[in-house]
Amino acid sequence: MIAYIEDIAGSEGQLVTIRGWLHNRRSSGKIHFLTVRDGSGFMQCVMSKQAVGDELFTPADHLTQESAVIVHGTVRADSRAPGGYELDVTGLEIVSEAQNYPITPKEHGVDFLMDRRHLWIRAPRQQAILRIRHEVIDAVRDYFNSRRFILADAPIFTPAACEGTTTLFPVQYFEDNIAFLTQSGQLYNEANAMALGRVYCFGPTFRAEKSKTRRHLTEFWMVEPEVAYATIDDVMHLAEGLVVSVVARVLEKRQQELKILERDQSKLARVQGPFPRISYDDAVETLKKKGLVFEWGGDFGAPDETALSEEHDQPIFVHGFPSAIKAFYMKPHPGRPEVSLSVDLLAPEGYGEIIGGGQRVDDLELLVQRIKAHDLPQEAFEWYLDLRRFGSVPHGGFGMGIERVVTWICGIDHLREAIPYPRMIYRMYP
């Protein structure tokens, strides 16, 4: 019977076949201890010379790391083993023997590992991160689908900027036309919301931002809900529920992976809500009291976000950013136009912004003014202006960066490990 390691507990005492790769091998006289991985987990397979004979035992003497193998044996409970089970080997087939595998148990530099990312993802730690990423994405979809949001994905090729012309990747389209890789699906999402009420898009986004910080990728995945008739308070309520739901799901389903990462789960368990809410004005005063040089009207950098979040063990909302530093579509506060109805959600433990959003401009005249003020070509946004001409309503939403959430939940240092193949300012290989 072919079995997957993650399901091995249901096969105790049975003869099974595991198809995978040799992660590690050590020998003790007439016994080989073979750690085999099959993509679903890792398992120690105990191969006794007495049980299998010289003909099967000898080929395993020098079996190399990452050789492809098929192992037959009986599942045995062992409380000392990772996962609580071992396999008493009765047969071994070598599918292909690996050549000198470059990633050995010794320490390697980050550049060395990133150049071999296609192999590095085989390591237990990297697998744990990517499994948690899968769980985060699954939880996000379940959260919105269970609330009857409609998935309506936005295009990746766009004719114009969404947030700023300086961070666009131009792409040669047909003939002499230039398209751009999307910075966000939000504008199209607003159109979808006017048709379907509650929507979300989920896909890759691109920012040609020449940043080398641990919080930036040039290609990343973002989920973006948009809701007709939503206020800024509705946006915060939706975002809070999403984050609480995602963290709870990972804690429930990915205990083993969190242990591999040595993540302090007690910190994640505190993410219950309601999240603290502070205004941008109060945030500026807090930063000044902490001794940081910051003036009203500036955007937060990583040290500022860390300083604001360090006094809380839950994510915190900062709302009411200056209109001048937010995108053209962000609605000004009715009684204070220099302030926008915008919000960022900052993760605890210094992980910074994981969500940004707010309420959108729903007045046609004001939106035209904002497009002109940002020196954007109005003709490229005529379709977007139509949303204000034909049945405009208050509406809002946000974007949540998957890699930033995964980085925080896993407790890792850099976004580059939170995506299978990271794209950064100086890295596009492999």
C-alpha positions, 0 to 999 in steps of 0.5 A: 500500500502506497502511503504518505508520511503525513498520514502514516499514523493510520497505518501502524502495524501495516506494510506500506510503501513510501516514495520519496527522497533520502534527506539524511543517512547515518549508519551504526554497524549493521543498521542504516537510519534513513531519513526519507521525505516524500513532500508530505513529511519526514520519517526515519526508516530503520534498515537492519542488515539482518532483516534485509540481507547483504544484497539490499543493505550494501547499496545503501552504504553510500547512498547520497543525500537527495537520491530518489528512493522507494522504501517498503516496510512496516510502520511502528510506533516510537515516541522518540521518533519525529511524528511518533512513528518509524518504518522497519524497512523490508525493501529499498529501491533506488530510483535515481542516485543524486550527484554531489548535492550542494546544500549539505548540513553545514552552514551556507551563506544566504546568497549561496542558498538563494542561488539554489532556491530550487533545491533549498525549498526541500529543507525542513524549515523551508517546507514548513514556511511554505506549508504555512503560506499555503494555510494562510492562503487557504484561510484567506479564501475560506474567510471571504467565501464563507461571507459570500464575497465573490472572487473576481480577479483583476488583470495583471496587464494594466494601461495606467498606474494605480498608486504611483507612476514611479513604481511601474514595470512597463511591458511591451504589448502589441505593436507600439503599445506599452502596458504595465504590470499591476501594482494592485487590482483595486481599481478594477475591484471597485468596478466589480463591487459596484456589480457584485457588492462584496468582492475580492481579487487574489493574485500577484502584484508588482512594484518597481520599488528600488528597495533592499529592505527585508520588507520588500519584494518586487513581485508579491501576492496580495488579497484585496477585498472591496465592499459597496456601501462600506465605511472606514469602520467597516473596512477595519472590522473586516480586516480585523476579522480576517487576521484573527481568522488566519492566525487561528487557522495556522495555530490549529492546523500547522502546529508541527510547522510552527515547532520546526520554526521554533515560533513562540506560539503564545505570541500568536495566541494573543491575536484575538481582537479587538485590535487597538486603534490610534489616529495618525495624529496620536501616532506622531506624538507617540513617536516624538515621545519615544525620541524619534525624529518625525514630523506630521505629514511624513510616512512611516518607515520601518523604525517608526512602525516598529516603535508604534507596535512594540507596546502592543501584543496585537496588531494595531490600526493607525488611521487618518493619514495625511491625504498628501501621502495617500493615493489619489483615490483615498477619500478625504475626511469630510470635516478635515480634508487634509486627512484621509479616511485611510488605515494601515494595520501594523503587525506586532513584534516589529513586522510592520504594515501587513494591511493598507486600505480605506474608504474611496473617493465617491464624488466625481468632481473630487476624483477628477481633481485628485487625478489632475493633482497627481499628474495622471492622464485622465483619459486612462481613467475614464472607465474608473470615473464612470463608476462615479457617474453611474450609481456612485456609492460610498465604498472601501476595501484594503490589500493584505500582503501574503508574504508579510503576513507569512513572515510575521506568523512564521517569525522569520527575518525576511520576506524572501523565505515567504515565497517559493521564488522571490524577486528582489531588486538584485535577484531574478534567478532561479 
